[in-house]
Amino acid sequence: MTSEFPLPADLRAMLEAVRRAGRPRLVGGGVRDWLLGLEPKDLDVEVAGVDFESLHRALAPFGATDVVGRSFGVIKVRSAASGAEYDFSLPRRESKTGAGHRGFAVAPDPSLSDADAAARRDFTVNAISYDPFAAALIDPLGGQADLKARILRHSSAAFVEDPLRVLRAFQLAARFDFSLAPETAALCRTIADAYAELPVERVWGEWEKWAVKSLKPSRGLDVLEQTGWLRHFPEIAVLRGTPQEPEWHPEGDVFTHTQHCLDALVALDGWREADAPRRRRLTLAVLAHDFGKPSTTAYAERRGVMRWTSPGHEGAGGPLAEAFLRRIGAPLELTAPVTALVVYHLVHHRGHNSGYSEAQVRRLARKIAPATLEELALVMTADSNGRPPLESPDTLALIARLRARAKELALEHAAPRPLLQGRHLVAIGRKPGPGFKPLLDAAFEAQLDGAFTDEAGAVAWLKSHPPE
């Protein structure tokens, strides 16, 4: 290496103390990310040649320590100097004792060699360690070569003991634009049935990383297909082979189109600059936007020409998106925005070529809430851009028109809220009762139509509508 790992000062002080008791190494994702030229965030240290109690004593002066991982030989240290949290662990041996992701017996083994410790990790690119005092990489499995070639390769035959590693391959390939080594894909196919052993919360953990952190999401779908794990996600699997009209979709079938759309999404500033919750909504909505095509696609006459068409696929996709989210363990708060973005992702093609009225924009914003018009525009843009080599300036112009109208009405990031409230009715002497709701509903409809735009206008409207 031409440079040393950028160690924070507080971690360096901890390493100096630990060095007197054992042999510390930086391990895992932090080393991988540094070698890829990224900022290393997860800084984990593995310490050989020391027992747990001695390691704990060496770290105790530096901040609060959490030893809940004692049986695994793990100590979490929250630095008193910076507040940062670091994981220190002993090398450990694992043996399969039963089915599932948790069916392991784990025993710390301070005598484990660097090579044996590396073989315990999932992929060679995650099995590179760093000696902070020699400023040297330790790479017994050739992880640096795989990093340069952007290949995910399993570290040892023990890979098959933890089926979650297949989903880790899925999200890592997408996050770093890696391809899966053919022999690793073959190994993954032998444990496809073990998917049923995985807790749904762990499945969601990998899908969430894919949705939030992807550099090239299509790589993840490639991994699912190559490993035979796509069958566990039938709403995606059935996209493969579903035809599209070549004139409109020269890129291929719906699966390929979805891959292009996902890669187009993460290239947009609106996705790159978004926080994690918004990225989740957008990525999952684009993944699911054509889930309704397999059930609606037919070869039929359209304007005198036989074509592949999928009428109504956006509406058909809503329930399928909901079922998919439930299957992967997604939080319930994702269901409403993702399904709304799926159901309305073609609304810009539905009779708005001449522009959008204020009422249309208000009503659309209300229909898709809690998703927003800006999020809908991003999904539409990704869909339009996901048809290479076809470019769609007319479609992008329609989206831009919707965006501009939403911004003009200050509705790009939130739906309109009712201006007239029950307190206004009480203030003018109306008594609370069953007539309140119909009147408030009528007032909101009038607001959406543009009858008033502020609270004073709402009260004036109310006074002109006496109770029936």
C-alpha positions, -999 to +999 in steps of 0.1 A: +000+000+000+012+035-007-007+050+023-016+040+058-052+033+069-067+065+082-071+056+119-090+079+142-069+091+171-090+075+197-090+041+179-052+043+175-049+048+213-070+018+219-050-003+195-017+008+213-032-005+246-045-037+230-011-043+213+004-049+247-019-078+253-025-093+219-023-090+181-049-065+167-060-065+131-085-042+113-109-066+096-140-067+074-159-040+056-138-011+068-107-025+051-127-034+020-141+001+016-107+017+021-092-004-006-121+006-029-113+043-022-144+048-001-146+063+034-143+034+059-172+036+083-174+003+102-141-001+119-139-035+135-108-050+152-100-087+157-074-094+184-056-128+185-033-140+212-054-126+241-081-139+264-115-121+268-108-107+302-074-093+293-089-076+262-117-061+283-092-047+308-072-031+281-102-014+266-121-003+298-102+030+303-113+043+268-150+044+274-182+025+281-179-012+271-207-036+263-198-072+268-232-087+258-212-106+231-190-123+257-199-158+245-189-147+210-158-129+222-171-095+212-167-062+231-183-029+219-165+002+230-181+036+229-152+061+229-152+087+257-131+109+234-153+109+203-185+090+210-177+066+182-184+029+186-159+002+178-162-035+178-133-056+192-135-094+189-115-125+194-110-148+165-136-176+167-144-210+153-179-218+142-195-252+137-229-260+123-252-276+149-286-273+134-307-258+107-310-221+100-291-189+102-287-193+140-277-230+140-241-225+150-219-232+180-194-203+183-162-205+204-136-178+207-101-191+197-073-166+204-048-190+188-065-189+154-041-179+126-047-150+102-054-175+074-079-196+094-096-164+106-099-152+070-115-185+059-142-180+084-155-149+066-181-149+038-163-135+008-126-130-001-131-093-004-143-092+032-114-114+044-086-089+040-072-077+073-048-048+081-020-048+106-020-011+119+015-013+133+032-028+103+009-008+079+005-040+060-024-059+044-029-096+052-046-113+024-043-151+024-073-157+001-066-132-027-092-107-018-073-078-033-073-094-067-111-101-065-116-065-054-098-052-085-118-076-107-150-066-088-158-103-081-176-118-051-161-152-043-168-173-013-140-177+012-144-214+020-167-243+016-182-233+050-201-206+031-230-230+027-235-232+065-251-198+065-278-192+038-280-156+047-247-151+028-266-155-005-286-125+003-255-107+014-241-115-020-273-100-035-269-066-018-230-064-019-230-070-056-255-041-060-237-018-036-203-022-052-211-032-088-196-067-083-204-098-103-207-132-086-180-159-093-195-188-112-183-213-086-199-192-058-232-190-078-231-228-081-226-232-044-255-209-037-278-230-059-271-260-037-286-242-007-316-225-023-340-245-002-324-232+029-341-198+023-370-211+043-348-212+074-341-175+074-359-152+098-378-126+079-362-098+098-328-109+085-342-111+049-355-076+052-321-064+066-304-074+033-332-060+011-330-027+030-293-024+023-299-032-014-327-005-015-307+022+003-270+016-006-270+003-042-246+016-068-260-007-094-292-024-082-294-046-113-264-065-101-284-078-071-312-091-093-285-108-114-273-126-083-308-138-074-312-151-109-278-168-111-282-185-077-317-198-082-329-177-053-351-156-076-379-182-071-383-171-035-395-137-048-422-148-074-434-113-082-399-106-096-392-140-110-423-139-133-410-107-149-384-127-167-398-138-201-428-114-199-426-097-234-428-060-242-435-042-274-400-039-291-409-005-306-415+009-271-391-013-252-361-023-273-342-034-242-360-067-238-384-083-214-399-068-182-372-082-160-345-065-181-365-033-182-368-033-144-331-037-141-325-007-164-351+014-145-334+006-111-300+016-124-315+048-139-331+056-106-299+056-086-282+078-112-308+106-105-298+134-081-331+131-064-322+095-053-286+102-045-294+132-024-323+115-006-323+102+030-325+064+037-364+063+041-370+081+008-344+059-010-362+028+003-396+040-010-382+049-044-361+018-050-388-006-040-415+013-060-393+011-091-386-025-085-424-032-082-437-007-108-443-034-135-453-063-112-488-061-129-475-067-164-472-105-163-510-109-156-521-082-180-498-086-210-513-098-243-506-097-280-534-076-294-544-051-320-537-015-312-545+012-337-545-014-365-512-030-355-506-062-335-485-053-304-476-065-270-496-044-245-503-045-208-535-025-202-542-018-165-509-032-153-502-003-130-534-009-110-528-047-110-494-041-096-505-025-064-517-056-045-487-075-059-463-049-045-480-051-011-477-089-011-440-087-020-433-061+007-450-084+033-430-114+021-396-097+025-406-083+060-407-046+050-420-022+077-457-016+073-452+021+068-437+013+034-468-003+020-490+028+013-463+050-004-448+022-025-481+009-037-493+044-045-462+050-066-468+018-084-505+024-091-500+060-104-466+057-122-482+062-156-506+091-147-486+115-167-497+097-199-533+098-189-548+128-208-526+155-194-507+164-226-522+199-226-512+205-190-524+200-155-551+220-138-545+231-102-574+207-091-558+178-109-525+183-092-541+188-058-561+156-062-532+136-074-510+147-045-538+137-022-543+103-039-507+092-036-500+105+000-480+097+020-458+094-012-451+128-028-454+142-063-416+147-063-412+110-055-437+101-082-418+122-107-385+104-099-402+070-104-417+082-137-382+094-148-365+062-139-392+043-159-387+065-189-349+063-187-350+025-183-355+017-220-320+020-236-312+029-263-346+046-266-348+082-254-381+098-245-380+136-246-418+139-249-423+118-218-397+137-198-414+169-209-447+156-194-429+148-162-412+182-161-446+198-166-461+179-136-431+188-115-433+225-123-471+226-115-465+208-082-437+233-073-459+262-083-486+250-059-460+241-032-472+205-034-440+187-045-432+174-011-466+172+007-502+167-001-528+194+006-543+193+041-579+204+049-579+241+058-614+240+073-615+222+107-642+214+133-630+243+154-641+267+127-676+253+127-678+256+165-664+292+163-694+304+142-719+287+165-724+253+149-730+225+174-709+193+170-729+165+155-732+140+127-735+168+102-699+180+108-682+153+087-702+157+055-697+195+057-659+191+063-656+166+035-675+190+011-652+218+022-621+198+014-635+189-020-641+226-027-606+233-015-591+208-039-612+224-067-596+257-058-627+274-042-603+288-015-566+286-007-563+299+028-580+297+062-599+330+057-613+317+024-623+285+041-643+304+068-659+325+041-669+294+022-683+279+054-705+310+060-719+307+025-729+271+032-755+271+059-764+237+075-791+217+057 
